[in-house]
Amino acid sequence: MLQNKVVVITGASSGIGAALARRLVRNHARLVIAARRATLLNNLADEIRSGGGTAEAVPTDVTDPAQAERLIAAAVDRFGRIDVLVNNAGRGHFASVEDTTDDVIASMFAVNVYALWHTVRPALREMKRQESGLIVNIASMAGKLGFPFNSAYVAAKHACVGFTHALRMELLGTNIQATVICPGSVKTEWAEVTEGGPMLAMFSASRPAVKRIAAEQHLPLPPVEGVLTSEVVADRIIEVMENPVPEAYTHRGAEDFVRLAATDRAEAERHQLAVALGEREVYQRLVRPKV
C-alpha cells in the first residue's frame, strides 16, 4: 500500500525515524528524510540509495517554521506531492518539576509541540490540493500517562495527542487522515540525550530499586511490554500507516493500561507506584545532592 508513496519523516537521523526509513524502503516508498544532524542524515540517504531505494535528505530544524516550510517544499519540488508526513522529531528531559527550568519547558514544547504546526500547515496545503494524505504524529505513552522526572516532556506529548485529535476533527469527511502513535520504551539514544543530563543513568540504577520495592510492598507492575528495538516499533508503525486508526500503540498491553488509567487512575497509579518510588529514590541520590 505504501509503494511509490512519498513519505516525509522528521527526526530521521537515528532511532525510530531511521528504522522507519529503512523499513519503508522495503515497501518501495519514496522518502524525504529530515533531521538536524546533517552528517547522519546524509549517511542514511546514501545507504538507502546504495541499496536501490529513493531518499532525499533535507537537513531541517523543525522548531524553525521557515525550515519546516522548506522541508515540505523540497518534497513537493522533488516528487510533486506528499502522501505521508511522519512527525517523529522529539526530545525528552530529565528533571523533577521543581528542577525544570523555563528554558527547558520552552525547548520541550518547541520540538515536541510547536513543530507540529510548522510541518502540518504546509503539508496540509499540498494534501488538500491533491485531495489525499496521511499525517502520523509520534507521541508516546507519556502522552497518555504520567511519568516522573520529565514533566515537561509528558505535558508536551499530551499536547501532541490533543493536537492530533483536533486535527482529525477538522479533517473528518475528507480523504486526509491523521493518527497519533504512542510507543512505550524503545531502545534508542533518547534516554542518553535528554536535556538536563542523560535519563538512562536513572533508568539503569532504578531497576533493582523498583523490583525491591515491588517485592517489599507487594505491588504490581504495569502490564506493558518491555523495551523494544526501534526496528520492531517501526514495523508496527508501518502497520498503522497501512491501516490508519485515530490512536495506536506499539507495545502489547499499552492500550489496555491506558484504558485502565482513563477509567481508574488510582488503580493505574498503584501499578506505577513501585516505579515512581524506585525512580524517586535514585533521583534523590543522583541529582538532588548536586542542586
Secondary structure, DSSP 8 states (H G I E B T S, - for coil): --TT-EEEESS-SSHHHHHHHHHHHHTT-EEEEEES-HHHHHHHHHHHHHTT-EEEEEE--TTSHHHHHHHHHHHHHHHS---EEEE-----B-B-TTT--HHHHHHHHIIIIIHHHHHHHHHHHHHHHHT-EEEEEE--GGGTS--TTBHHHHHHHHHHHHHHHHHHHHHTTSSEEEEEEE---EESSGGGS-BTS-SHHHHHHHHHHHHHHHHHHT---------EEHHHHHHHHHHHHHS--SEEESSTTHHHHHHHHHH-HHHHHHHHHHHHHHHHHHHHHHTGGG-
